[in-house]
Amino acid sequence: MKNLEEEEKNESAKTLTFIVDERTYVSRKQNVNGSEIKVVSGIPLDTKLYLQNSRPWIDNLIENDEEVDLARPGIEYFFTEKRFEINVNGKIYSWHQRYITGEQVRELVGLDKEDQLFLKTSHSSIDQLIANDDKVDLQEPGIEQFYSIQKGKQITIIVSGVQKQWDKKKISFKEVVILAYGQYEDRPTMVYTVAYEDGPKQNPEGSMIKGSEVVTKNMMIFHATATDKS
């Protein structure tokens, strides 16, 4: 009987950790409901509370009378309605933590493992390559801008008669112009044209417009022109 009492005492002394809006709390109870979590963390009862799940990062709204098992593997992360936004390849995504890792960006957006992930930097001309375990602070002013580059086998394409090395499955209108002229001037008086031939079956030949992209193949030919009408 004594051993059983000691075991129960030790069991009751165990604490479980959970996080609410980046602050860490402990509980001696395995199952807690939404109201208890809000009271402990000082959140008004009429505030919406969410539980973040990993893979594929689906958020669950926790009602005041809904219980959560804190003994599940990992630390439970709760958050209120505050959210951050990130821009990945021109699309806006929501995130509810101050920090996001490269791996989380990949899984949130659905990037291929081989794709390289970059973060645009305002203080430098060189963008930052983001590894899976790198953390990005989303509390910095503005929306963080991410973009990915497809990593694949290098091929040779011909741009305005010059052979260029290319390692992506597709190429955009702007990228062709940059390969041809070293830069892209986005102003009304600068007019660019791009045509191509000897392409793959998806797009064997044709012309491109601003914002468009085509699938590439080895020895594909591009013709680019630039006219300054100022």
mmCIF file of the C-alpha atoms, coordinates in Angstrom:
data_MODEL
# 
_entry.id   MODEL 
# 
loop_
_atom_site.group_PDB 
_atom_site.id 
_atom_site.type_symbol 
_atom_site.label_atom_id 
_atom_site.label_alt_id 
_atom_site.label_comp_id 
_atom_site.label_asym_id 
_atom_site.label_entity_id 
_atom_site.label_seq_id 
_atom_site.pdbx_PDB_ins_code 
_atom_site.Cartn_x 
_atom_site.Cartn_y 
_atom_site.Cartn_z 
_atom_site.occupancy 
_atom_site.B_iso_or_equiv 
_atom_site.pdbx_formal_charge 
_atom_site.auth_seq_id 
_atom_site.auth_comp_id 
_atom_site.auth_asym_id 
_atom_site.auth_atom_id 
_atom_site.pdbx_PDB_model_num 
ATOM 1   C CA . MET A 1 1   ? 0.000   0.000  0.000   1.00 0.00 ? 1   MET A CA 1 
ATOM 2   C CA . LYS A 1 2   ? 2.831   2.380  0.836   1.00 0.00 ? 2   LYS A CA 1 
ATOM 3   C CA . ASN A 1 3   ? 4.484   1.863  -2.544  1.00 0.00 ? 3   ASN A CA 1 
ATOM 4   C CA . LEU A 1 4   ? 1.183   2.528  -4.298  1.00 0.00 ? 4   LEU A CA 1 
ATOM 5   C CA . GLU A 1 5   ? 0.689   5.769  -2.366  1.00 0.00 ? 5   GLU A CA 1 
ATOM 6   C CA . GLU A 1 6   ? 4.206   6.897  -3.238  1.00 0.00 ? 6   GLU A CA 1 
ATOM 7   C CA . GLU A 1 7   ? 3.609   6.092  -6.896  1.00 0.00 ? 7   GLU A CA 1 
ATOM 8   C CA . GLU A 1 8   ? 0.381   8.109  -6.939  1.00 0.00 ? 8   GLU A CA 1 
ATOM 9   C CA . LYS A 1 9   ? 2.145   10.999 -5.216  1.00 0.00 ? 9   LYS A CA 1 
ATOM 10  C CA . ASN A 1 10  ? 4.975   10.996 -7.767  1.00 0.00 ? 10  ASN A CA 1 
ATOM 11  C CA . GLU A 1 11  ? 2.471   10.777 -10.605 1.00 0.00 ? 11  GLU A CA 1 
ATOM 12  C CA . SER A 1 12  ? 0.554   13.791 -9.323  1.00 0.00 ? 12  SER A CA 1 
ATOM 13  C CA . ALA A 1 13  ? 3.784   15.788 -9.051  1.00 0.00 ? 13  ALA A CA 1 
ATOM 14  C CA . LYS A 1 14  ? 4.448   15.524 -12.792 1.00 0.00 ? 14  LYS A CA 1 
ATOM 15  C CA . THR A 1 15  ? 3.869   18.674 -14.829 1.00 0.00 ? 15  THR A CA 1 
ATOM 16  C CA . LEU A 1 16  ? 3.033   19.056 -18.513 1.00 0.00 ? 16  LEU A CA 1 
ATOM 17  C CA . THR A 1 17  ? 4.227   22.010 -20.549 1.00 0.00 ? 17  THR A CA 1 
ATOM 18  C CA . PHE A 1 18  ? 2.188   23.966 -23.078 1.00 0.00 ? 18  PHE A CA 1 
ATOM 19  C CA . ILE A 1 19  ? 2.662   27.268 -24.915 1.00 0.00 ? 19  ILE A CA 1 
ATOM 20  C CA . VAL A 1 20  ? 0.183   30.084 -25.480 1.00 0.00 ? 20  VAL A CA 1 
ATOM 21  C CA . ASP A 1 21  ? 1.235   32.949 -27.757 1.00 0.00 ? 21  ASP A CA 1 
ATOM 22  C CA . GLU A 1 22  ? 4.959   32.259 -27.269 1.00 0.00 ? 22  GLU A CA 1 
ATOM 23  C CA . ARG A 1 23  ? 4.689   32.043 -23.443 1.00 0.00 ? 23  ARG A CA 1 
ATOM 24  C CA . THR A 1 24  ? 5.282   28.759 -21.626 1.00 0.00 ? 24  THR A CA 1 
ATOM 25  C CA . TYR A 1 25  ? 2.951   27.401 -18.931 1.00 0.00 ? 25  TYR A CA 1 
ATOM 26  C CA . VAL A 1 26  ? 2.771   24.173 -16.920 1.00 0.00 ? 26  VAL A CA 1 
ATOM 27  C CA . SER A 1 27  ? -0.157  22.080 -15.784 1.00 0.00 ? 27  SER A CA 1 
ATOM 28  C CA . ARG A 1 28  ? -0.485  19.178 -13.366 1.00 0.00 ? 28  ARG A CA 1 
ATOM 29  C CA . LYS A 1 29  ? -3.566  18.037 -15.257 1.00 0.00 ? 29  LYS A CA 1 
ATOM 30  C CA . GLN A 1 30  ? -3.279  15.898 -18.349 1.00 0.00 ? 30  GLN A CA 1 
ATOM 31  C CA . ASN A 1 31  ? -6.585  17.051 -19.833 1.00 0.00 ? 31  ASN A CA 1 
ATOM 32  C CA . VAL A 1 32  ? -7.464  20.738 -19.780 1.00 0.00 ? 32  VAL A CA 1 
ATOM 33  C CA . ASN A 1 33  ? -10.265 22.607 -21.523 1.00 0.00 ? 33  ASN A CA 1 
ATOM 34  C CA . GLY A 1 34  ? -10.245 25.890 -23.391 1.00 0.00 ? 34  GLY A CA 1 
ATOM 35  C CA . SER A 1 35  ? -11.496 27.906 -20.412 1.00 0.00 ? 35  SER A CA 1 
ATOM 36  C CA . GLU A 1 36  ? -8.735  26.602 -18.144 1.00 0.00 ? 36  GLU A CA 1 
ATOM 37  C CA . ILE A 1 37  ? -6.077  27.464 -20.709 1.00 0.00 ? 37  ILE A CA 1 
ATOM 38  C CA . LYS A 1 38  ? -7.456  30.990 -21.105 1.00 0.00 ? 38  LYS A CA 1 
ATOM 39  C CA . VAL A 1 39  ? -7.643  31.577 -17.331 1.00 0.00 ? 39  VAL A CA 1 
ATOM 40  C CA . VAL A 1 40  ? -4.069  30.401 -16.764 1.00 0.00 ? 40  VAL A CA 1 
ATOM 41  C CA . SER A 1 41  ? -2.713  32.557 -19.596 1.00 0.00 ? 41  SER A CA 1 
ATOM 42  C CA . GLY A 1 42  ? -4.852  35.609 -18.798 1.00 0.00 ? 42  GLY A CA 1 
ATOM 43  C CA . ILE A 1 43  ? -6.906  35.515 -21.981 1.00 0.00 ? 43  ILE A CA 1 
ATOM 44  C CA . PRO A 1 44  ? -10.544 36.703 -21.952 1.00 0.00 ? 44  PRO A CA 1 
ATOM 45  C CA . LEU A 1 45  ? -12.996 33.810 -22.239 1.00 0.00 ? 45  LEU A CA 1 
ATOM 46  C CA . ASP A 1 46  ? -14.603 35.270 -25.373 1.00 0.00 ? 46  ASP A CA 1 
ATOM 47  C CA . THR A 1 47  ? -11.284 35.233 -27.257 1.00 0.00 ? 47  THR A CA 1 
ATOM 48  C CA . LYS A 1 48  ? -10.874 32.584 -29.951 1.00 0.00 ? 48  LYS A CA 1 
ATOM 49  C CA . LEU A 1 49  ? -8.184  30.059 -29.038 1.00 0.00 ? 49  LEU A CA 1 
ATOM 50  C CA . TYR A 1 50  ? -6.512  27.745 -31.544 1.00 0.00 ? 50  TYR A CA 1 
ATOM 51  C CA . LEU A 1 51  ? -4.352  24.639 -31.265 1.00 0.00 ? 51  LEU A CA 1 
ATOM 52  C CA . GLN A 1 52  ? -1.688  24.345 -33.945 1.00 0.00 ? 52  GLN A CA 1 
ATOM 53  C CA . ASN A 1 53  ? -1.090  20.890 -35.357 1.00 0.00 ? 53  ASN A CA 1 
ATOM 54  C CA . SER A 1 54  ? 1.968   19.978 -37.370 1.00 0.00 ? 54  SER A CA 1 
ATOM 55  C CA . ARG A 1 55  ? 1.944   18.362 -40.773 1.00 0.00 ? 55  ARG A CA 1 
ATOM 56  C CA . PRO A 1 56  ? 0.054   19.767 -42.557 1.00 0.00 ? 56  PRO A CA 1 
ATOM 57  C CA . TRP A 1 57  ? -0.178  22.602 -40.023 1.00 0.00 ? 57  TRP A CA 1 
ATOM 58  C CA . ILE A 1 58  ? -3.956  22.559 -39.657 1.00 0.00 ? 58  ILE A CA 1 
ATOM 59  C CA . ASP A 1 59  ? -5.241  24.796 -36.862 1.00 0.00 ? 59  ASP A CA 1 
ATOM 60  C CA . ASN A 1 60  ? -8.058  23.636 -34.553 1.00 0.00 ? 60  ASN A CA 1 
ATOM 61  C CA . LEU A 1 61  ? -10.421 26.057 -32.858 1.00 0.00 ? 61  LEU A CA 1 
ATOM 62  C CA . ILE A 1 62  ? -10.643 25.090 -29.164 1.00 0.00 ? 62  ILE A CA 1 
ATOM 63  C CA . GLU A 1 63  ? -14.000 25.851 -27.545 1.00 0.00 ? 63  GLU A CA 1 
ATOM 64  C CA . ASN A 1 64  ? -14.159 26.754 -23.847 1.00 0.00 ? 64  ASN A CA 1 
ATOM 65  C CA . ASP A 1 65  ? -15.557 23.329 -22.876 1.00 0.00 ? 65  ASP A CA 1 
ATOM 66  C CA . GLU A 1 66  ? -13.349 21.346 -25.260 1.00 0.00 ? 66  GLU A CA 1 
ATOM 67  C CA . GLU A 1 67  ? -10.582 19.297 -23.666 1.00 0.00 ? 67  GLU A CA 1 
ATOM 68  C CA . VAL A 1 68  ? -7.024  18.881 -24.945 1.00 0.00 ? 68  VAL A CA 1 
ATOM 69  C CA . ASP A 1 69  ? -4.678  16.063 -23.926 1.00 0.00 ? 69  ASP A CA 1 
ATOM 70  C CA . LEU A 1 70  ? -1.393  17.702 -22.914 1.00 0.00 ? 70  LEU A CA 1 
ATOM 71  C CA . ALA A 1 71  ? 0.347   14.335 -22.672 1.00 0.00 ? 71  ALA A CA 1 
ATOM 72  C CA . ARG A 1 72  ? 0.457   13.830 -26.420 1.00 0.00 ? 72  ARG A CA 1 
ATOM 73  C CA . PRO A 1 73  ? 3.963   13.681 -27.944 1.00 0.00 ? 73  PRO A CA 1 
ATOM 74  C CA . GLY A 1 74  ? 5.552   17.116 -28.211 1.00 0.00 ? 74  GLY A CA 1 
ATOM 75  C CA . ILE A 1 75  ? 4.579   20.413 -26.630 1.00 0.00 ? 75  ILE A CA 1 
ATOM 76  C CA . GLU A 1 76  ? 1.105   21.718 -27.400 1.00 0.00 ? 76  GLU A CA 1 
ATOM 77  C CA . TYR A 1 77  ? 1.157   25.177 -28.975 1.00 0.00 ? 77  TYR A CA 1 
ATOM 78  C CA . PHE A 1 78  ? -1.912  27.412 -28.579 1.00 0.00 ? 78  PHE A CA 1 
ATOM 79  C CA . PHE A 1 79  ? -2.446  30.846 -30.059 1.00 0.00 ? 79  PHE A CA 1 
ATOM 80  C CA . THR A 1 80  ? -5.105  33.529 -30.174 1.00 0.00 ? 80  THR A CA 1 
ATOM 81  C CA . GLU A 1 81  ? -6.380  35.309 -33.268 1.00 0.00 ? 81  GLU A CA 1 
ATOM 82  C CA . LYS A 1 82  ? -3.100  37.172 -33.866 1.00 0.00 ? 82  LYS A CA 1 
ATOM 83  C CA . ARG A 1 83  ? -1.498  35.993 -37.064 1.00 0.00 ? 83  ARG A CA 1 
ATOM 84  C CA . PHE A 1 84  ? 1.458   36.756 -39.280 1.00 0.00 ? 84  PHE A CA 1 
ATOM 85  C CA . GLU A 1 85  ? 1.586   36.777 -43.052 1.00 0.00 ? 85  GLU A CA 1 
ATOM 86  C CA . ILE A 1 86  ? 4.377   35.639 -45.352 1.00 0.00 ? 86  ILE A CA 1 
ATOM 87  C CA . ASN A 1 87  ? 4.734   35.911 -49.097 1.00 0.00 ? 87  ASN A CA 1 
ATOM 88  C CA . VAL A 1 88  ? 6.023   32.821 -50.907 1.00 0.00 ? 88  VAL A CA 1 
ATOM 89  C CA . ASN A 1 89  ? 6.432   32.989 -54.679 1.00 0.00 ? 89  ASN A CA 1 
ATOM 90  C CA . GLY A 1 90  ? 3.934   35.847 -54.849 1.00 0.00 ? 90  GLY A CA 1 
ATOM 91  C CA . LYS A 1 91  ? 1.206   34.196 -52.735 1.00 0.00 ? 91  LYS A CA 1 
ATOM 92  C CA . ILE A 1 92  ? 0.203   35.204 -49.188 1.00 0.00 ? 92  ILE A CA 1 
ATOM 93  C CA . TYR A 1 93  ? 0.068   32.572 -46.430 1.00 0.00 ? 93  TYR A CA 1 
ATOM 94  C CA . SER A 1 94  ? -0.910  32.898 -42.753 1.00 0.00 ? 94  SER A CA 1 
ATOM 95  C CA . TRP A 1 95  ? 1.233   31.721 -39.851 1.00 0.00 ? 95  TRP A CA 1 
ATOM 96  C CA . HIS A 1 96  ? 0.521   31.974 -36.120 1.00 0.00 ? 96  HIS A CA 1 
ATOM 97  C CA . GLN A 1 97  ? 3.964   31.868 -34.550 1.00 0.00 ? 97  GLN A CA 1 
ATOM 98  C CA . ARG A 1 98  ? 6.581   34.569 -34.345 1.00 0.00 ? 98  ARG A CA 1 
ATOM 99  C CA . TYR A 1 99  ? 9.170   32.276 -35.903 1.00 0.00 ? 99  TYR A CA 1 
ATOM 100 C CA . ILE A 1 100 ? 8.963   29.986 -38.915 1.00 0.00 ? 100 ILE A CA 1 
ATOM 101 C CA . THR A 1 101 ? 11.606  27.526 -40.101 1.00 0.00 ? 101 THR A CA 1 
ATOM 102 C CA . GLY A 1 102 ? 12.592  26.693 -43.635 1.00 0.00 ? 102 GLY A CA 1 
ATOM 103 C CA . GLU A 1 103 ? 11.053  23.256 -43.234 1.00 0.00 ? 103 GLU A CA 1 
ATOM 104 C CA . GLN A 1 104 ? 7.755   24.761 -42.077 1.00 0.00 ? 104 GLN A CA 1 
ATOM 105 C CA . VAL A 1 105 ? 7.676   27.129 -45.072 1.00 0.00 ? 105 VAL A CA 1 
ATOM 106 C CA . ARG A 1 106 ? 8.244   24.173 -47.402 1.00 0.00 ? 106 ARG A CA 1 
ATOM 107 C CA . GLU A 1 107 ? 5.450   22.110 -45.844 1.00 0.00 ? 107 GLU A CA 1 
ATOM 108 C CA . LEU A 1 108 ? 3.057   25.060 -45.617 1.00 0.00 ? 108 LEU A CA 1 
ATOM 109 C CA . VAL A 1 109 ? 3.455   25.845 -49.310 1.00 0.00 ? 109 VAL A CA 1 
ATOM 110 C CA . GLY A 1 110 ? 4.185   22.373 -50.656 1.00 0.00 ? 110 GLY A CA 1 
ATOM 111 C CA . LEU A 1 111 ? 7.653   22.925 -52.117 1.00 0.00 ? 111 LEU A CA 1 
ATOM 112 C CA . ASP A 1 112 ? 9.724   20.053 -53.475 1.00 0.00 ? 112 ASP A CA 1 
ATOM 113 C CA . LYS A 1 113 ? 12.605  18.922 -51.285 1.00 0.00 ? 113 LYS A CA 1 
ATOM 114 C CA . GLU A 1 114 ? 15.073  19.709 -54.056 1.00 0.00 ? 114 GLU A CA 1 
ATOM 115 C CA . ASP A 1 115 ? 13.910  23.316 -54.455 1.00 0.00 ? 115 ASP A CA 1 
ATOM 116 C CA . GLN A 1 116 ? 16.094  26.016 -52.897 1.00 0.00 ? 116 GLN A CA 1 
ATOM 117 C CA . LEU A 1 117 ? 14.309  28.489 -50.597 1.00 0.00 ? 117 LEU A CA 1 
ATOM 118 C CA . PHE A 1 118 ? 15.415  32.124 -50.382 1.00 0.00 ? 118 PHE A CA 1 
ATOM 119 C CA . LEU A 1 119 ? 14.428  35.104 -48.227 1.00 0.00 ? 119 LEU A CA 1 
ATOM 120 C CA . LYS A 1 120 ? 14.594  38.531 -49.816 1.00 0.00 ? 120 LYS A CA 1 
ATOM 121 C CA . THR A 1 121 ? 16.686  40.965 -47.772 1.00 0.00 ? 121 THR A CA 1 
ATOM 122 C CA . SER A 1 122 ? 16.242  44.746 -47.841 1.00 0.00 ? 122 SER A CA 1 
ATOM 123 C CA . HIS A 1 123 ? 19.659  45.508 -46.311 1.00 0.00 ? 123 HIS A CA 1 
ATOM 124 C CA . SER A 1 124 ? 21.663  43.515 -48.855 1.00 0.00 ? 124 SER A CA 1 
ATOM 125 C CA . SER A 1 125 ? 21.673  42.827 -52.573 1.00 0.00 ? 125 SER A CA 1 
ATOM 126 C CA . ILE A 1 126 ? 22.218  39.133 -51.843 1.00 0.00 ? 126 ILE A CA 1 
ATOM 127 C CA . ASP A 1 127 ? 19.139  37.176 -50.761 1.00 0.00 ? 127 ASP A CA 1 
ATOM 128 C CA . GLN A 1 128 ? 19.461  34.683 -47.904 1.00 0.00 ? 128 GLN A CA 1 
ATOM 129 C CA . LEU A 1 129 ? 19.368  30.950 -48.615 1.00 0.00 ? 129 LEU A CA 1 
ATOM 130 C CA . ILE A 1 130 ? 17.079  29.371 -45.979 1.00 0.00 ? 130 ILE A CA 1 
ATOM 131 C CA . ALA A 1 131 ? 17.925  25.858 -44.790 1.00 0.00 ? 131 ALA A CA 1 
ATOM 132 C CA . ASN A 1 132 ? 15.298  23.579 -43.222 1.00 0.00 ? 132 ASN A CA 1 
ATOM 133 C CA . ASP A 1 133 ? 16.374  24.368 -39.648 1.00 0.00 ? 133 ASP A CA 1 
ATOM 134 C CA . ASP A 1 134 ? 16.871  28.120 -40.160 1.00 0.00 ? 134 ASP A CA 1 
ATOM 135 C CA . LYS A 1 135 ? 14.429  30.306 -38.204 1.00 0.00 ? 135 LYS A CA 1 
ATOM 136 C CA . VAL A 1 136 ? 12.959  33.541 -39.577 1.00 0.00 ? 136 VAL A CA 1 
ATOM 137 C CA . ASP A 1 137 ? 11.530  36.160 -37.185 1.00 0.00 ? 137 ASP A CA 1 
ATOM 138 C CA . LEU A 1 138 ? 8.145   37.274 -38.564 1.00 0.00 ? 138 LEU A CA 1 
ATOM 139 C CA . GLN A 1 139 ? 7.825   40.103 -36.049 1.00 0.00 ? 139 GLN A CA 1 
ATOM 140 C CA . GLU A 1 140 ? 10.147  42.263 -38.123 1.00 0.00 ? 140 GLU A CA 1 
ATOM 141 C CA . PRO A 1 141 ? 8.401   45.190 -39.921 1.00 0.00 ? 141 PRO A CA 1 
ATOM 142 C CA . GLY A 1 142 ? 6.680   44.274 -43.173 1.00 0.00 ? 142 GLY A CA 1 
ATOM 143 C CA . ILE A 1 143 ? 5.794   40.921 -44.739 1.00 0.00 ? 143 ILE A CA 1 
ATOM 144 C CA . GLU A 1 144 ? 8.684   38.528 -45.210 1.00 0.00 ? 144 GLU A CA 1 
ATOM 145 C CA . GLN A 1 145 ? 9.193   37.700 -48.879 1.00 0.00 ? 145 GLN A CA 1 
ATOM 146 C CA . PHE A 1 146 ? 10.260  34.143 -49.720 1.00 0.00 ? 146 PHE A CA 1 
ATOM 147 C CA . TYR A 1 147 ? 10.828  32.590 -53.110 1.00 0.00 ? 147 TYR A CA 1 
ATOM 148 C CA . SER A 1 148 ? 11.966  29.203 -54.351 1.00 0.00 ? 148 SER A CA 1 
ATOM 149 C CA . ILE A 1 149 ? 14.216  28.100 -57.185 1.00 0.00 ? 149 ILE A CA 1 
ATOM 150 C CA . GLN A 1 150 ? 13.831  24.709 -58.784 1.00 0.00 ? 150 GLN A CA 1 
ATOM 151 C CA . LYS A 1 151 ? 17.067  22.798 -58.539 1.00 0.00 ? 151 LYS A CA 1 
ATOM 152 C CA . GLY A 1 152 ? 17.637  20.415 -61.386 1.00 0.00 ? 152 GLY A CA 1 
ATOM 153 C CA . LYS A 1 153 ? 20.063  19.314 -64.061 1.00 0.00 ? 153 LYS A CA 1 
ATOM 154 C CA . GLN A 1 154 ? 21.756  22.076 -65.990 1.00 0.00 ? 154 GLN A CA 1 
ATOM 155 C CA . ILE A 1 155 ? 20.838  22.446 -69.633 1.00 0.00 ? 155 ILE A CA 1 
ATOM 156 C CA . THR A 1 156 ? 22.030  24.771 -72.347 1.00 0.00 ? 156 THR A CA 1 
ATOM 157 C CA . ILE A 1 157 ? 19.654  27.296 -73.877 1.00 0.00 ? 157 ILE A CA 1 
ATOM 158 C CA . ILE A 1 158 ? 20.452  29.791 -76.611 1.00 0.00 ? 158 ILE A CA 1 
ATOM 159 C CA . VAL A 1 159 ? 19.435  33.379 -75.895 1.00 0.00 ? 159 VAL A CA 1 
ATOM 160 C CA . SER A 1 160 ? 19.935  35.892 -78.724 1.00 0.00 ? 160 SER A CA 1 
ATOM 161 C CA . GLY A 1 161 ? 22.622  33.673 -80.228 1.00 0.00 ? 161 GLY A CA 1 
ATOM 162 C CA . VAL A 1 162 ? 24.560  33.124 -76.984 1.00 0.00 ? 162 VAL A CA 1 
ATOM 163 C CA . GLN A 1 163 ? 24.623  29.815 -75.124 1.00 0.00 ? 163 GLN A CA 1 
ATOM 164 C CA . LYS A 1 164 ? 23.498  30.079 -71.481 1.00 0.00 ? 164 LYS A CA 1 
ATOM 165 C CA . GLN A 1 165 ? 23.412  27.498 -68.694 1.00 0.00 ? 165 GLN A CA 1 
ATOM 166 C CA . TRP A 1 166 ? 20.000  26.952 -67.080 1.00 0.00 ? 166 TRP A CA 1 
ATOM 167 C CA . ASP A 1 167 ? 18.970  24.652 -64.204 1.00 0.00 ? 167 ASP A CA 1 
ATOM 168 C CA . LYS A 1 168 ? 15.212  25.199 -63.837 1.00 0.00 ? 168 LYS A CA 1 
ATOM 169 C CA . LYS A 1 169 ? 12.306  23.393 -65.448 1.00 0.00 ? 169 LYS A CA 1 
ATOM 170 C CA . LYS A 1 170 ? 10.749  26.665 -66.576 1.00 0.00 ? 170 LYS A CA 1 
ATOM 171 C CA . ILE A 1 171 ? 11.909  30.131 -67.550 1.00 0.00 ? 171 ILE A CA 1 
ATOM 172 C CA . SER A 1 172 ? 9.946   33.379 -67.333 1.00 0.00 ? 172 SER A CA 1 
ATOM 173 C CA . PHE A 1 173 ? 9.741   36.313 -69.728 1.00 0.00 ? 173 PHE A CA 1 
ATOM 174 C CA . LYS A 1 174 ? 11.725  38.446 -67.282 1.00 0.00 ? 174 LYS A CA 1 
ATOM 175 C CA . GLU A 1 175 ? 14.419  35.789 -66.833 1.00 0.00 ? 175 GLU A CA 1 
ATOM 176 C CA . VAL A 1 176 ? 14.966  35.553 -70.603 1.00 0.00 ? 176 VAL A CA 1 
ATOM 177 C CA . VAL A 1 177 ? 15.407  39.326 -70.793 1.00 0.00 ? 177 VAL A CA 1 
ATOM 178 C CA . ILE A 1 178 ? 17.903  39.300 -67.914 1.00 0.00 ? 178 ILE A CA 1 
ATOM 179 C CA . LEU A 1 179 ? 19.909  36.539 -69.611 1.00 0.00 ? 179 LEU A CA 1 
ATOM 180 C CA . ALA A 1 180 ? 19.937  38.551 -72.836 1.00 0.00 ? 180 ALA A CA 1 
ATOM 181 C CA . TYR A 1 181 ? 20.654  42.046 -71.460 1.00 0.00 ? 181 TYR A CA 1 
ATOM 182 C CA . GLY A 1 182 ? 21.903  41.518 -67.911 1.00 0.00 ? 182 GLY A CA 1 
ATOM 183 C CA . GLN A 1 183 ? 18.982  43.409 -66.384 1.00 0.00 ? 183 GLN A CA 1 
ATOM 184 C CA . TYR A 1 184 ? 15.264  44.069 -66.696 1.00 0.00 ? 184 TYR A CA 1 
ATOM 185 C CA . GLU A 1 185 ? 14.136  47.697 -66.709 1.00 0.00 ? 185 GLU A CA 1 
ATOM 186 C CA . ASP A 1 186 ? 10.506  47.864 -65.631 1.00 0.00 ? 186 ASP A CA 1 
ATOM 187 C CA . ARG A 1 187 ? 9.419   51.221 -67.057 1.00 0.00 ? 187 ARG A CA 1 
ATOM 188 C CA . PRO A 1 188 ? 6.776   52.209 -69.633 1.00 0.00 ? 188 PRO A CA 1 
ATOM 189 C CA . THR A 1 189 ? 9.251   53.437 -72.253 1.00 0.00 ? 189 THR A CA 1 
ATOM 190 C CA . MET A 1 190 ? 11.257  50.197 -72.305 1.00 0.00 ? 190 MET A CA 1 
ATOM 191 C CA . VAL A 1 191 ? 9.661   47.568 -74.533 1.00 0.00 ? 191 VAL A CA 1 
ATOM 192 C CA . TYR A 1 192 ? 10.853  43.959 -74.622 1.00 0.00 ? 192 TYR A CA 1 
ATOM 193 C CA . THR A 1 193 ? 9.840   41.107 -76.911 1.00 0.00 ? 193 THR A CA 1 
ATOM 194 C CA . VAL A 1 194 ? 10.643  37.424 -76.494 1.00 0.00 ? 194 VAL A CA 1 
ATOM 195 C CA . ALA A 1 195 ? 10.064  34.593 -78.955 1.00 0.00 ? 195 ALA A CA 1 
ATOM 196 C CA . TYR A 1 196 ? 11.229  30.994 -78.791 1.00 0.00 ? 196 TYR A CA 1 
ATOM 197 C CA . GLU A 1 197 ? 11.610  27.859 -80.887 1.00 0.00 ? 197 GLU A CA 1 
ATOM 198 C CA . ASP A 1 198 ? 12.841  24.257 -80.587 1.00 0.00 ? 198 ASP A CA 1 
ATOM 199 C CA . GLY A 1 199 ? 10.999  23.948 -77.294 1.00 0.00 ? 199 GLY A CA 1 
ATOM 200 C CA . PRO A 1 200 ? 9.496   20.813 -75.691 1.00 0.00 ? 200 PRO A CA 1 
ATOM 201 C CA . LYS A 1 201 ? 6.105   19.404 -76.641 1.00 0.00 ? 201 LYS A CA 1 
ATOM 202 C CA . GLN A 1 202 ? 4.375   21.567 -74.025 1.00 0.00 ? 202 GLN A CA 1 
ATOM 203 C CA . ASN A 1 203 ? 5.482   24.708 -75.862 1.00 0.00 ? 203 ASN A CA 1 
ATOM 204 C CA . PRO A 1 204 ? 7.452   23.959 -79.076 1.00 0.00 ? 204 PRO A CA 1 
ATOM 205 C CA . GLU A 1 205 ? 7.463   27.543 -80.357 1.00 0.00 ? 205 GLU A CA 1 
ATOM 206 C CA . GLY A 1 206 ? 5.766   30.865 -79.851 1.00 0.00 ? 206 GLY A CA 1 
ATOM 207 C CA . SER A 1 207 ? 6.117   34.225 -78.146 1.00 0.00 ? 207 SER A CA 1 
ATOM 208 C CA . MET A 1 208 ? 6.094   35.302 -74.519 1.00 0.00 ? 208 MET A CA 1 
ATOM 209 C CA . ILE A 1 209 ? 4.559   38.245 -72.704 1.00 0.00 ? 209 ILE A CA 1 
ATOM 210 C CA . LYS A 1 210 ? 5.361   39.892 -69.403 1.00 0.00 ? 210 LYS A CA 1 
ATOM 211 C CA . GLY A 1 211 ? 4.498   37.527 -66.525 1.00 0.00 ? 211 GLY A CA 1 
ATOM 212 C CA . SER A 1 212 ? 4.466   34.362 -68.645 1.00 0.00 ? 212 SER A CA 1 
ATOM 213 C CA . GLU A 1 213 ? 6.790   31.366 -68.444 1.00 0.00 ? 213 GLU A CA 1 
ATOM 214 C CA . VAL A 1 214 ? 7.525   28.309 -70.584 1.00 0.00 ? 214 VAL A CA 1 
ATOM 215 C CA . VAL A 1 215 ? 8.956   24.834 -70.026 1.00 0.00 ? 215 VAL A CA 1 
ATOM 216 C CA . THR A 1 216 ? 12.602  24.565 -71.083 1.00 0.00 ? 216 THR A CA 1 
ATOM 217 C CA . LYS A 1 217 ? 14.666  21.870 -72.785 1.00 0.00 ? 217 LYS A CA 1 
ATOM 218 C CA . ASN A 1 218 ? 18.281  21.497 -73.859 1.00 0.00 ? 218 ASN A CA 1 
ATOM 219 C CA . MET A 1 219 ? 19.312  23.710 -76.815 1.00 0.00 ? 219 MET A CA 1 
ATOM 220 C CA . MET A 1 220 ? 16.006  25.594 -76.813 1.00 0.00 ? 220 MET A CA 1 
ATOM 221 C CA . ILE A 1 221 ? 16.329  28.910 -78.689 1.00 0.00 ? 221 ILE A CA 1 
ATOM 222 C CA . PHE A 1 222 ? 15.115  32.313 -77.451 1.00 0.00 ? 222 PHE A CA 1 
ATOM 223 C CA . HIS A 1 223 ? 15.053  35.587 -79.374 1.00 0.00 ? 223 HIS A CA 1 
ATOM 224 C CA . ALA A 1 224 ? 14.903  38.727 -77.224 1.00 0.00 ? 224 ALA A CA 1 
ATOM 225 C CA . THR A 1 225 ? 14.739  42.379 -78.281 1.00 0.00 ? 225 THR A CA 1 
ATOM 226 C CA . ALA A 1 226 ? 14.765  45.601 -76.279 1.00 0.00 ? 226 ALA A CA 1 
ATOM 227 C CA . THR A 1 227 ? 13.552  49.010 -77.487 1.00 0.00 ? 227 THR A CA 1 
ATOM 228 C CA . ASP A 1 228 ? 13.831  52.233 -75.474 1.00 0.00 ? 228 ASP A CA 1 
ATOM 229 C CA . LYS A 1 229 ? 11.059  54.595 -76.652 1.00 0.00 ? 229 LYS A CA 1 
ATOM 230 C CA . SER A 1 230 ? 11.966  57.472 -74.349 1.00 0.00 ? 230 SER A CA 1 
# 
